[in-house]
Amino acid sequence: MFKFNGKELTDFNIDILSDLTFSAPAHDVEFMEVPGVDGDIAISNNRLKGFDRSFPFVMRSKTSIEKDFQELSDFLKQDDGWHDLEWIGSDGFVYKAMYHEQIDLGRIINTLGKGVLNFRMKPVKYLKSSLVESDLGSSINNPYKRTAKPRLTIKGSGNMTINIGSSVLKLQNVDGGVIVDSKSETITDLTGKRSQYDKLVSYPFPAIGQGNNIVTKTGSITSIKIIPRLEVVAT
């Protein structure tokens, strides 16, 4: 299984080879030299850098590798946006990846060739089951060390407070409901089109820390749905 942007790349008659190189993202740190101070001064930008991941493959065409390679290239180069990437070694996680580089294929015979797919990867990957929207219950568990940034769809009116563990979300004058996205730090109406930032009276945006997070709420809330987005460092 090797899926990118919703499509199985094996549909293009390729097989990913097993000789992969695994990488992990680096911290974004700048080093400065200061007169009179031995060594470097490290200035952290408090983030992880993106990284490259290469997947060597063999293309076994039923007709000609030129035709299959053209279709593969057209698909990968249809845009330069970030898309979901899953492969057999991802172990239930979904990566965010972009394909923007040149693609080369070495032809061995008319129906056989070898090449490498080079993706640019986001530095975190998401538990696939946590990307599905569900009702927010009385608690939510995050078994990972990284703090998750959820998406909440809240229906109700007036003033309300939602506590997720130590995280506090306070809203005022809600009219029907809002969508609160902690990853993009946006708040909109239920259509996702109109900003409702004036409804937010707390900061930072809600997060899900490691461990079991007790959920409490006050106000006229009829329902809360959540996409938790549990994440770990991508490797």
C-alpha positions in Angstrom: 0.0 0.0 0.0 1.3 3.4 -1.0 -1.3 6.2 -1.2 -0.8 9.9 -1.9 -3.5 12.5 -2.4 -6.2 9.8 -2.1 -4.8 7.5 -4.9 -2.9 4.3 -4.7 0.4 4.8 -6.5 0.5 1.1 -7.2 -2.2 1.9 -9.8 0.7 3.2 -11.9 2.3 -0.3 -11.8 5.0 0.6 -9.3 6.3 -1.3 -6.3 8.2 0.5 -3.5 11.5 -1.2 -2.7 12.5 -2.2 0.8 15.8 -0.4 0.9 14.5 2.8 2.5 16.4 5.4 4.4 14.7 6.6 7.5 15.0 10.2 8.8 13.7 12.4 11.6 13.2 16.2 11.4 15.7 18.6 12.9 15.0 21.4 15.4 15.1 24.8 13.9 18.0 26.3 15.8 20.4 29.2 14.9 23.9 29.3 16.2 25.7 32.5 16.9 29.2 33.3 18.0 29.6 35.9 20.8 32.9 37.6 21.6 34.2 36.4 25.0 31.9 33.4 25.1 33.3 29.9 24.4 31.3 27.9 21.9 28.1 28.8 20.2 24.9 30.5 21.5 21.9 28.5 20.4 18.7 30.4 19.5 15.7 28.1 19.1 12.8 29.0 16.8 10.7 26.6 18.7 9.7 24.4 15.8 10.7 21.3 13.8 12.0 21.6 10.3 10.4 19.8 7.3 12.5 17.0 5.8 12.9 14.9 2.6 11.8 11.3 2.2 12.8 9.2 -0.8 11.0 6.0 -1.9 12.9 4.0 -4.5 10.6 2.0 -6.8 10.4 -0.4 -9.7 7.9 0.1 -12.5 6.6 -3.1 -14.1 4.4 -2.0 -17.0 1.9 -4.2 -18.9 2.4 -2.2 -22.0 5.2 0.4 -21.9 6.8 2.2 -19.0 6.7 5.5 -21.0 2.9 5.5 -20.8 2.7 4.6 -17.2 5.5 7.0 -16.3 3.7 9.8 -18.1 0.5 9.1 -16.1 2.4 8.9 -12.8 4.2 12.2 -13.5 0.9 14.0 -14.5 -0.7 12.8 -11.3 2.2 13.9 -9.0 2.6 17.3 -10.7 -1.1 18.3 -10.9 -0.4 20.7 -8.0 2.2 21.6 -5.5 0.1 21.4 -2.4 0.3 19.4 0.8 -1.6 16.1 0.7 -2.0 12.9 2.9 0.6 10.2 2.4 0.3 6.7 3.7 2.4 3.7 3.0 2.7 0.1 4.3 5.3 1.1 7.0 3.3 4.1 8.3 1.7 1.9 11.0 -1.7 3.7 11.3 -0.3 7.2 10.8 -0.9 9.7 8.1 1.9 12.0 6.8 1.5 15.4 5.2 3.7 15.5 2.0 4.3 17.5 -1.1 5.7 16.4 -4.5 7.6 19.2 -6.2 10.8 17.7 -7.5 11.9 16.4 -10.9 11.0 12.7 -11.5 13.5 10.4 -13.2 13.0 6.9 -14.4 15.7 4.6 -15.7 14.4 2.2 -18.4 15.8 -1.3 -18.2 13.6 -2.8 -20.9 10.4 -1.6 -22.6 8.2 -2.8 -19.7 10.6 -2.4 -16.7 12.2 0.6 -15.1 13.6 2.0 -11.8 13.3 5.3 -10.2 13.0 7.3 -6.9 10.1 9.3 -5.6 11.2 12.3 -3.5 8.7 13.9 -1.2 8.9 16.9 1.0 7.4 16.0 4.4 5.9 17.9 7.3 7.8 17.2 10.5 4.8 15.5 12.3 2.5 12.7 11.4 -1.1 12.1 12.6 -2.8 9.0 14.0 -5.3 8.2 11.3 -8.1 7.2 13.6 -7.8 10.7 15.3 -8.6 12.5 12.0 -12.2 11.3 12.1 -14.8 13.6 13.7 -16.6 12.2 16.7 -18.6 13.5 19.7 -16.5 15.0 22.5 -17.2 13.0 25.6 -16.3 13.5 29.3 -12.6 12.8 28.7 -10.2 12.4 25.9 -6.8 10.5 26.0 -3.6 11.6 24.3 -1.0 8.8 24.7 1.7 10.8 22.9 4.2 13.3 24.2 3.3 16.0 21.6 0.3 18.3 22.4 -2.5 17.8 19.9 -4.2 20.8 18.2 -7.9 19.8 17.6 -10.8 21.0 15.5 -14.0 21.6 17.5 -17.5 22.1 16.0 -19.6 23.6 18.8 -23.3 24.1 18.5 -25.1 26.3 21.0 -25.8 30.0 21.8 -24.6 32.6 24.3 -21.6 32.4 26.6 -19.8 29.1 27.1 -16.7 27.6 28.6 -15.1 24.3 27.5 -12.2 22.8 29.5 -10.1 20.0 28.0 -7.6 19.0 30.7 -5.7 22.2 31.6 -6.8 23.9 28.4 -9.6 26.5 28.6 -11.8 27.8 25.8 -14.1 30.7 26.5 -16.7 32.0 24.0 -19.1 34.8 24.2 -22.3 35.7 22.3 -22.3 32.6 20.1 -25.2 32.6 17.7 -25.9 29.0 16.7 -22.4 27.6 16.8 -18.8 28.0 15.8 -15.9 26.0 14.4 -12.7 26.4 16.4 -9.5 25.2 14.7 -6.5 25.1 17.0 -4.0 24.2 14.2 -4.8 27.2 12.0 -5.9 29.3 15.0 -9.1 30.3 13.3 -12.7 30.5 14.5 -15.6 30.6 12.0 -19.3 30.1 11.8 -20.7 26.6 11.1 -20.3 27.1 7.3 -16.6 27.7 7.8 -16.9 30.9 5.7 -17.4 33.8 8.2 -14.9 34.8 10.8 -16.1 34.7 14.4 -13.0 35.8 16.1 -14.9 38.3 18.2 -16.6 35.4 19.9 -13.2 34.2 21.4 -12.3 35.6 24.8 -9.5 33.2 25.7 -6.0 32.3 24.5 -4.2 30.1 23.6 -6.5 27.9 21.4 -7.6 24.6 23.0 -5.1 21.8 23.0 -5.0 18.1 24.2 -2.0 17.4 26.4 -0.4 14.1 27.1 -2.5 11.7 29.2 -6.2 11.6 30.1 -7.8 14.9 29.8 -11.1 15.5 31.7 -13.7 17.5 29.7 -16.1 19.9 31.4 -18.4 22.6 29.9 -20.7 25.3 30.9 -23.3 27.3 29.0 -26.0 26.5 26.5 -24.1 23.9 24.4 -26.2 21.4 22.5 -23.3 19.4 21.0 -19.5 19.4 20.5 -17.7 17.4 17.9 -14.0 17.0 17.7 -11.2 16.0 15.3 -8.4 15.4 17.9 -5.4 15.2 15.4 -3.1 13.2 17.7 0.4 13.6 16.5 4.0 12.4 16.9 7.3 13.4 15.3 7.4 12.1 11.7 10.1 9.5 10.9 
